[in-house]
Amino acid sequence: MKIVKHIIHSFLIVSGIGFVACSERMEIDVDDAPVQLAVYGNITTDTMQHAITVQQTSNFFAASQPVGISGATVTISDNEGATFTLTESQNGEYLTDAAVFGVEGKTYTLKVVIVSGDFAGEYGATSYLPYSAQVDSVTLQRADTRTINGLLYGRLPAESDNHYLKIAAYKNDHVSLNATLAKFNIFNIENGSGKTIDGEVCINFRDGGDNANSIEQGDIITVHVCSITKEYADYVLNAQEELQWSMPIFSGPPANVQTNISAKNASAPVCGFFTAYSKQSGKVGFSAMTGK
Amino acid sequence: MKLVQIVILFGLLLVNPSLSAQERKFTVSGTVRDSADGEDLIGVNIVPVNSSTGTTTNTYGFYSISLPAGEHTLRFSYIGYAVRDVKVDLSADLNLDISLESDDMQLEEVVISSESKNANVSGAEMGVERLSAATIKTIPVLMGEADVIKAIQLLPGVQATSEGSSGFSVRGGGYDQNLIMLDEATVYSASHLIGFFSTFNSDAIKDVTLYKGDIPASAGGRLSSLMDIRTKDGNNRRVSGTGGIGLIASRLTLEGPVFTDKATFIISGRRTYADLFLGLANNPDVKNTDLYFYDLNAKLSYRINNNNRIFFSGYLGKDVLGTDAMGMNFGNLTTTLRWNHIFSPKVFSNFTVIGSEYNYSMGNSAESSSMIKWTSKIRDYGFKADFSYHPNPRNSIKFGYTATHHTFTPSEAGENSAMSTAVTRPRDLALEHAAYISNEMNITGRLTVKYGLRYSMFHNIANGEPVTYLKNYEPDYTKEYSQGRLYNFQHKLEPRAGLTWLFNDANSIKAGYSRTAQYIQLASNSASGSPMDVWFPASQNVKPQLSDQFSVGYFRNLAENKYELSAEVYYKILQDVVDFKDHAKLLGNADFERELRFGKGKAYGLELMLKKNSGKLNGWISYTFAVARRQVDEINNGAWYRSPYDKPHNISVVANYELSRKWSLGANWVFASGMPVTYPTSKYWAEGSYVPLYSGRNEYRNPAYHRLDVSATVKLSKPTAKFKSDLNFSLYNAYGRKNPWMITFSQEANNPNVIYAEKFYLFTFMPSITWNFTF
């Protein structure tokens, strides 16, 4: 339904509100909320250094960088007894070894232990790592004069009926086109076990310009197709609801995004999310255009 | 058994000791009309001279009063019209139709209230506001389009839900808690262009009454208010017209007799043409934009004889918005067929057949590779039978029955593919019906009591699909009912009562109590309402909402009714209030009942109003103190929180000044406490974004809202001219207050650690000019 919301927003822009609305910055004075511990990270099927951040929350309008928590013991273990211990990098970021990868079908548990300070206690979360969707190829197709659709060919895994996909894209390997929490595309596919994906639109790009998702002739586009859990899909969608434009006639009251991090023997509240997911990728160059 | 007891009690109350002495009485009845165009006049006061007990005309201009045999002088009075005394010598029942002439003294002045001159004091109703079409047209409004709802929003106890919106909240209630009826047909969405204009063309309207608390027993189905809009019947003297040409819209109304004194017609149309100007733009997005609405009111009245009249009226309105790539349209359709029948001079009846539909559709173009189409509709067929019985001068009894068959078609649909699933919610069917009886009894000249009872009933109707029962908001079990079978019967007794103590003609105190039940509501988690909200019924998982309202008021008129002063306090208790869980998914969700949460609410307030009815300077000042709170276990950690309509302080100042016979000026100023909001108070970093963490629900407020609108009208023709016209200049938001319409939070492009608030505001210094004419 993200597309529906997009349509609503777009239609409002062209249908009146866009003609009469003006904007300006304003000052809002909010009280300081109690500081919480924020734990965020994931483990994927990629072989790489996986990161978990352990930080404290800050005032919403504070202009400083997030404050990391140093000295925590951070581990990720699977349901077969393997444990990866993460080492502290910088500003509350903890990294696994570069050879670590997650395995489809396993369940992973994150554990963060802080022995002293305001956040002393034990924090943890558990996530299943879903089976991956098979990616045969990704192609590009012009939708209209300014929009390029990314089409996905492949197959959904047979291991489960309901699938949740996160689509994240980069150009030229490292420039994010939508690879942020606010921009990921999320798909919820019911009864899709083993289903063939035959050129479905999974992402849109802008042809030229300086938008975050703009691409130009010659760019190489990498599309990551991540099979995620329902809990993480809900987390992303709810976070996006809070991070995107809200309008009084279409938006309900804002609300905190859920967390799956639990606390034990801790006095401070905790927020954030830990998840495991599988990842497949497809690459395509922006030149071999199909369609009109 | 309970019902029997109530009927017995009702009968006992009807027995008035003061009438026990038998005396021969006859009934005078008839219709009161405007002498100029033959329109029925609603709320005309008819009182025998030297008596304190009288009656008023009903919504069809009909009155009935029983008097002892002999000579009497009946006084017909109606503000804006010359008082007329008529002598009658009663030796039998008498049919007496009366025409009233406009008061020459007041003809050039603005009249801001209809009814008799002290109706606010002497009438048995409280929490009721009436606006005439003339009043509505004098209030400066956005784009110069006279607007019923924008005028209503200036009354005490009524608030706009957001800048420019046609949604309104009455005494802390939600915008879906207002029953809006146009010629007795429900209007489900009263807005054009996302709310900037209401669906009602003021040229076609005769009378608007807003019941804020004292909802008559004949109406129900909403918790907060009844807005009863009656359209004109049409001029039965000659063909005449009214119209206007404005910057963005034009309108034309024609009315006249079909057969003199037998049948009349009125047809009224309006269309905006902003889209014509958009075609001149260079930007292709703007150039190819559809952006217009139109509406059409039509009515045919036929007087068969003195005892039988038929009215057929209809409304059609449509909004069309969109571009090459996407579009949407939405609109209302209502039809009403009414038959007035006078069984006897004491018994007036009205039978109504009603059809009402609201629908919308939205989607992108067929060429798009990811096609989305989304439609929704609610359709009603209804029947009403209403009777008024005037057994003696002191009692006025009303009773009747009403039934409505609802069809809800919230069929949000996408496209079935490997990566998406079409969402289709099956039609919901329901039957809502009610029987009612009420009496207004004048016990003494000073004391009037009103009491009534509405018994409302609701059934879901099986649509052939299994019915899912939820437990803790999750599916528990399903049950199958054969198609068309009624199930899930819910019913409520809704007592209504009121008391008026008249100290003298200028001074009274009133008290009232009303219980109202609501069986259908909107799936919308916004505070302002949108055309894409979906109506849904009570069900096996959704209880009807219930409101109990207590109110007390003091009413005083000064300087021979030139000034009206009123003070009302109210307290409302709400049960089974519907709210939505955090992050509720209402768009395209086939199981949105799982997103609902239920709780309780309360609202209380004080409404003060000083109104000047006539003279060169007239208008009103009102102040409202209002509090509205909700408590839902699953929201805000179970703690009470402010309802989105909790705005403690509201001030409205409305003034019209007759500068000369040619020029008149108008102004209104509104102030309202800021809307309750939930602000982000802290944040954490996750995958390239800051995730906000929020305060308690509605813990903060937006900045206060205030605005001044001004207008000037110059008459371009002589009062005696057949073709009259005037020019209206108006300026909306004259001092350019930047009231926040929405507030967003963005990250600095150069430094994502910096988050700033940005307010969007609408309509600063919006001038308009409209040429209005009548012939």
Interface residues (C-beta under 8 A of the other chain):
Chain A: M1 I3 V4 K5 I7 I8 S10 F11 L12 V14 S15 G16 I17 V20 A21 C22 S23 E24 R25 M26 E27 I28 V30 D31 D32 A33 V35 Q36 A38 Y40 T53 Q55 T57 S58 N59 F60 F61 A63 S64 Q65 P66 Q141 A143 D144 N149 L152 L156 L165 S176 A179 T180 L181 A182 F187 N188 I189 E190 N191 G192 K195 T196 I197 D198 E200 V201 C202 L237 N238 A239 E241 E242 L243 W245 S246 M247 P248 I249 F250 S251 G252 P253 P254 A255 N256 V257 C271 G272 F273
Chain B: S162 S165 L193 I194 G195 F196 A274 D285 V286 T289 L291 L321 G322 T323 A325 M326 G327 M328 M362 G363 N364 S368 S369 S370 I372 W374 G414 S417 A418 M419 S420 T421 V423 N525 S526 A527 S528 G529 S530 M532 F580 D582 H583 A584 K585 L587 G588 N589 P644 V677 T678 Y679 P680 T681 S682 K683 Y684 W685 A686 E687 G688 S689 V691 P692 L693 Y694 S695 R697 N698 Y700 P703 K738 P740 W741 M742 I743 T744 F745 N751 N753 V754 I755 Y756 A757 E758 K759 F760 Y761 L762 F763 T764 M766
